[in-house]
Amino acid sequence: MSIWINGRRGTVIDCRDRGLQYGDGLFETMRVRRRRIRLLELHLDRLAEGCRRLGIDVPAAGLEREAAARARQCVDGVLKLILTRGRGVRGYRPTGKERYTRVLSLHALPPPEALPKPVRVRLCRTRLGLNPDLAGLKTLNRLESVMARAEWGDERIWEGLLRDVEGSVISGTMSNVFLRRGSTLMTPALDRCGVAGVMRRWVLEQAKDLRLSVWQGRLPVEAFRDAEEVFMTNAVAGVVPVGCLIESRRQQLRLASIETAERLHARLELE
């Protein structure tokens, strides 16, 4: 792993940094393929929206150049960008004088055996709180995902599904979720909580070409039982079909179709 902090190699960050103190910042996890970042524009769009909503002033062009330069140092891998408001004084209120901190790190890809296809997914006990002001953003505050991921140690299970406090399915701990029923592609609305993944956005943009109509709304767990196909998405893994949803020790839902996931995967290989 290689790490750069504000453009310089290193592993030490100021303990007064608001990213450490309060989780005051954002991050992007990006897939590097053939020395370039896949869907870079979508990552930068989401990051810019997060900076706008959090009030962090960052020169987007400089970040793009730096991220692209780091990606060129790796044929295939994962590039993570952490952006914080920067070092600050004690207290929650930003002064407006902070200078942002950026951390870029290059990582090897997960081994192929870590992503069996189709995958097994479980339903998590941990619930997501509702906060429309932060909905869709990939902030540094990921404790709900940390708690959910700690619920299982079975390596045969790839991901866990998270519901909100009202019981609607929102996403995985590290992914977004889609259901297909006939020619309708369904995915949870992310207007109250959850992270709007760049791969989720890409899939929604592809739907029309695949002759699929898109529905976004509140999805109860019961909706999965009527689905013909379920798949998960994230920037590193891409499009991952689900073969089994474990609702409880005694109840498992088997899914056979991977048609849409395969078509999307083929398109993604061209990106």
VOVOVO-449745 format. One record per residue (C-alpha): residue in one letter; x, y, z. Coordinates in steps of 0.02 Angstrom, whole numbers, padded with zeros to 5 digits, always signed. Each point is the difference from the previous one (the first is absolute). Layout:
% residues N
AXYZ...
***
This chain:
% residues 271
M+00000+00000+00000S+00061+00176-00043I-00066+00153+00092W+00012+00186-00037I-00059+00135+00121N-00022+00171-00080G+00107-00058-00145R+00144-00071+00103R+00036-00180+00045G-00038-00035+00182T-00113-00084+00127V-00014+00134+00136I-00149+00117+00014D-00024+00141+00127C-00106-00058+00147R-00092+00167-00008D-00066-00041-00174R-00190+00014-00001G-00013-00160-00101L+00072-00093+00149Q-00085+00103+00134Y-00176+00006-00073G-00004-00101-00161D-00012+00168-00088G+00036-00051-00178L-00034-00113-00149F+00083-00142-00092E-00002-00089-00168T+00057-00179-00035M+00045-00015-00184R+00043-00147-00113V+00160+00019-00100R+00003-00097-00164R+00142+00012-00124R+00073+00150+00093R-00159+00104-00006I-00145+00025+00120R-00162-00080-00053L-00148+00123+00003L+00112+00140+00063E-00123+00136-00052L-00138-00079+00105H+00115-00010+00152L+00048+00183-00020D-00183+00051-00021R-00048-00085+00163L+00151+00072+00090A-00041+00175-00062E-00180-00017+00059G+00061-00059+00171C+00121+00146+00013R-00138+00121-00047R-00120-00067+00130L+00131-00008+00137G+00074+00168-00046I+00177-00063-00035D+00090+00106-00130V+00110-00111-00108P+00071+00032-00176A-00077-00142-00099A+00121+00014-00146G+00150-00026+00114L-00078-00153+00080E-00038-00075-00170R+00179+00024-00061E+00073-00074+00159A-00116-00151+00002A+00035-00035-00184A+00188+00013+00030R-00006-00124+00144A-00105-00120-00103R+00133-00002-00135Q+00119-00079+00126C-00108-00157+00008V-00058-00115-00140D-00148-00068+00098G-00050+00039+00178V-00102+00109+00117L+00030+00185+00028K-00079+00075+00156L-00018+00187+00024I-00039+00071+00172L-00041+00184+00010T-00023+00088+00168R-00037+00179+00048G+00175+00004+00072R+00081+00046+00165G-00111+00102+00114V-00023+00069+00174R-00098-00092+00134G-00188+00004-00025Y-00125-00055-00130R-00020+00168-00089P+00118+00024-00148T+00086+00169+00001G+00010+00012-00189K+00189+00017+00010E+00037-00186-00010R+00105-00065-00144Y-00059-00166-00068T+00100-00160+00021R+00008-00129-00139V+00062-00179+00018L+00025-00112-00152S+00044-00184+00018L+00029-00137-00129H-00052-00177+00044A+00007-00170-00083L-00163-00074-00064P-00093-00124+00110P+00039-00180-00053P-00125-00070-00126E-00055-00136+00121A-00065+00136+00117L-00137+00037-00127P-00088-00163-00043K-00142+00017-00126P-00143-00007+00033V+00027+00053+00181R-00084-00033+00165V-00074+00151+00090R-00075+00013+00174L-00125+00117+00082C+00081+00106+00136R-00072+00047+00170T+00083+00171-00002R-00114+00139-00063L+00041+00162-00090G-00058+00163+00077L-00093+00127-00107N+00088+00163-00043P-00050+00081-00165D+00136+00133+00019L+00136-00132-00020A-00095-00125-00107G+00097-00060-00152L+00169+00065+00060K+00149-00112+00035T+00056+00084+00160L+00135-00062+00119N-00136-00048+00125R-00023-00185-00039L-00035-00071+00173E-00165-00078-00054S+00091-00099-00134V+00136-00047+00124M-00128-00066+00124A-00095-00095-00135R+00158-00079-00072A+00047-00061+00174E-00159-00105+00006W+00073-00146-00098G+00165-00089-00023D-00053-00130-00128E+00114+00028-00150R-00129-00082-00114I-00112+00154+00025W+00056+00143-00111E-00113+00141+00061G-00136+00052+00121L-00160+00093-00039L-00041+00153+00106R-00174+00065+00039D-00046+00171+00066V-00084+00024+00169E-00170-00016-00085G+00042-00170-00076S+00031+00044-00182V+00153-00079-00082I+00126+00136-00047S+00165-00078-00053G+00140-00118+00046T+00137+00045+00122M+00114+00045-00147S-00116-00010-00150N-00165+00049-00078V-00136-00125-00042F-00112-00029-00151L-00149-00114-00032R-00069-00047-00169R-00179-00051-00026G-00040-00027-00184S+00061+00155-00091T-00002+00109+00156L+00162+00038+00092M-00033+00046+00181T+00118+00083+00124P-00026+00086+00168A-00023+00189+00002L+00146+00083+00089D-00083+00164+00047R+00004-00031+00188C+00156-00106+00029G+00126-00111-00089V+00144+00032-00119A-00034+00036-00183G+00135-00108-00079V+00082+00048-00164M-00033-00176-00067R-00183+00020+00049R-00007+00159-00103W+00085-00087-00146V-00125-00144+00005L-00147+00121+00000E+00075+00087-00152Q+00013-00168-00091A-00178-00055+00036K-00081+00083-00150D+00120-00082-00122L-00042-00167+00079R-00186+00036-00022L-00030+00005+00186S-00114+00123+00087V+00066+00066+00166W-00096+00011+00163Q+00072+00081+00157G-00094-00003+00164R-00024-00086+00168L+00043-00185-00012P-00058-00119+00136V+00090-00166+00024E-00153-00087-00071A+00034+00079-00171F+00153-00111-00019R-00109-00156+00005D-00087+00054-00160A+00160+00048-00091E+00064-00097-00149E+00176+00066+00025V+00099+00093+00133F+00173+00075-00019M+00115+00115+00099T+00117+00135-00063N+00154+00093+00058A+00144+00090-00083V+00129-00137+00030A-00101-00160-00024G-00109+00069-00139V-00164-00095-00022V-00020-00155+00111P-00150-00118-00019V-00082-00067+00157G-00040-00185+00007C-00059-00016+00179L-00076+00123+00125I+00006-00061+00180E-00143+00081+00095S+00020-00105+00157R+00074-00165+00056R-00154-00090-00064Q-00046+00105-00151Q+00103+00017-00159L-00052+00069-00168R+00077-00080-00155L+00020+00102-00160A+00042-00080-00167S+00008+00139-00130I+00159+00100-00032E-00052+00063-00172T+00004+00188+00035A+00158-00011+00104E+00090-00089-00141R-00055+00129-00129L+00056+00143+00112H+00165-00086+00036A+00035-00014-00186R-00033+00186-00023L+00107+00044+00150E+00148-00091-00075L+00001+00130-00138E+00014+00147+00122
***
